[in-house]
Amino acid sequence: MKLMFIIVRQDNENDVVNSLIKNNFQITKLATSGGFLKKGNITLMSCVRDEDVDKAIDIIKSECGERQTLTMDMPINLPSSAMNYSTIPTKIEVGGATIIVSPVDRFEKF
């Protein structure tokens, strides 16, 4: 048995959760937040049989593909003044997931 911690962006949450449930994975959802761009994340926990770990990861990959988006949060310092800051549109990669898989010594469900 393995315990999977699956960290995804909030905008991928519904797709990931629905696909995992549709494939008979039981999950617990925790609200978390990330550091980059201060966007919300969701952390999912699921106890998974050893032989089902790869299947769960494949489902997550299919729902959390990386893509590019524009952000206006990247400041630049204009040379005319040390206090003059502006923002420029910047393309960044978003999406993807962080998955941590740990062994479980004991699992009980009542």
Residue pairs with C-beta under 8 A, 6 or more apart in sequence:
1 47
1 48
1 49
1 50
1 103
1 104
1 107
2 47
2 48
2 49
2 50
2 53
2 101
2 102
2 103
2 104
3 45
3 46
3 47
3 48
3 101
3 102
3 103
3 104
4 44
4 45
4 46
4 47
4 48
4 53
4 56
4 99
4 100
4 101
5 43
5 44
5 45
5 98
5 99
5 100
5 101
5 102
6 16
6 27
6 43
6 44
6 45
6 46
6 56
6 60
6 97
6 98
6 99
7 32
7 34
7 41
7 42
7 43
7 44
7 97
7 98
7 99
8 16
8 41
8 42
8 44
8 60
8 64
8 97
9 34
9 39
9 40
9 41
9 42
9 64
9 94
9 95
10 39
10 40
10 41
10 42
12 63
12 64
12 95
12 97
13 29
13 42
15 63
15 64
16 42
16 44
16 59
16 60
16 63
16 64
16 97
17 27
17 29
17 44
19 59
19 62
19 63
20 27
20 44
20 46
20 56
20 59
20 60
21 27
23 55
23 56
23 59
25 46
25 48
25 52
25 56
25 59
26 46
26 47
27 44
27 45
27 46
28 44
28 45
28 46
29 42
29 43
29 44
30 42
30 43
30 44
30 45
31 40
31 42
31 43
32 40
32 41
32 42
32 43
33 39
33 40
33 41
34 40
34 41
37 71
37 73
37 92
46 56
47 104
47 107
48 56
53 101
57 99
60 97
60 99
61 97
64 95
64 96
64 97
65 95
65 96
66 93
66 94
66 95
66 96
67 93
67 94
67 95
68 91
68 92
68 93
68 94
69 91
69 92
69 94
70 89
70 90
70 91
70 92
71 89
71 90
71 92
72 87
72 88
72 89
72 90
73 87
73 90
74 87
74 88
74 90
75 85
75 86
75 87
76 85
76 86
76 87
76 88
77 84
77 85
78 84
78 85
78 86
